[in-house]
Amino acid sequence: MGCIENKTTPANGSSARDFNAFEVMEPRLPLKTPVDRRNGRNVKDNDIPPEGVYLPNNNFLAPHMQSPEYVQLSTAAAITLGVMGGRMYGCECTRCLNLLLTYPEGCRANCAYCGLARHREADRDYADRNFIRVDWPAVPMAEIVDIVAKDPDASQFHRMCISMITHPRSEEDTFTVLKQWTDRIDPEAIPVSILSNPTTMTREDVRKTRDLGADIFTVALDAATPEIFDRTRGKGVQSPHKWSKYWEILEDARDIFGPQKFGAHIIVGMGETEHEVLDLVQKLVDLGGHSHMFCFFPEQGSLMDHLPATPRDQWRRVQLARYLIDYREVRVEQMRFDELGRVVDYGIPEHELSSVIDEGIAFRTSGCPGKFRDDISACDRPYGDSPPSDIASYPFQPKKKDLRKIRRELDIPVRVE
Ligand code: SF4
């Protein structure tokens, strides 16, 4: 427990609106899906054969594509791989090849903040749904492997990641996609992470991903507390996930993958206090793992698209404190929080804090490491949690002008010890 004066959340969360309070962050309820749109029925009934790369377009009926033959990949990964044109603000490429399993019936869960959620089958075919603010083109897995296998050592990708979704076939297809990759591409050249779906997984499944060549296993807890988890991805939105099952698989990952080789995703700003999320960060570090942070953004079409994005000052405080806990051996107990659970003291002398801020790494996207250094994520997810005009997670090294903005957002009352 950190030193806290009085940890409560204001009734309306609006006094300074510098954080997203629990009471404000209530998802809307999913509506009923018409029968003819359920389970990807229109895509399966029309059965249009796919032809190569599919770029999402909600004006056509999506072709009938499914894993393991097809996977979706982030817009940034598609541009970097060369299967799609485009440029990204501030970065030449992404360092992580993020893959997503795909099926006409899509993800069977209904997480309130997610663009892939089941309730969206009412208005959009699965392959056309936006996820973390971008489109996900669908590409034959064999084509991806062919491109990267030509020269893995020279690839711009420092890591590949398979994102499982909630689907009865997701374990088997993850094994197939992983094997297809490691049969041709040495994981020493491009290591592989698994972003798991604990709801349908067993301990044996976790072990199998390691045996097939994955080196990091992550669990998308997403919510920082059990109450927020239930409200946003459990029974609150008719979704199947359970906090206890996510922790069971996270602990399996710790046992099987070992220290520094497992982690959890957490979305900041869905109603938790800063103290609550940083307590969770500390718990993960104490277990031997890492936290990968996302700033809440109201994804268009999701059940939380009417809610405010995380204010930048809340996000910056949590980003900075999380970096200190994860990489600078500062403990949450050394930090001090105000009566609303906000960080008011980071627990280290001002000059040390200043040099961490000026180094800028704390404000970059967090995730599994690449080839630069342990605290620089390969998974840079360009603009996955904010627009380029108001960056939350920097997909590039922040420049001087960025750091000036970050300092303004932080407005830190630093103490000299
Ligand atoms: S399980 Fe993952 S992909 Fe499916 S709705 Fe939830 S967050 Fe989205």
Residues whose N, C-alpha, C, O or C-beta is under 5 A from the ligand:
A	BS01	SF4	C107 A109 N110 C111 C114 L116 A117 I165 T166
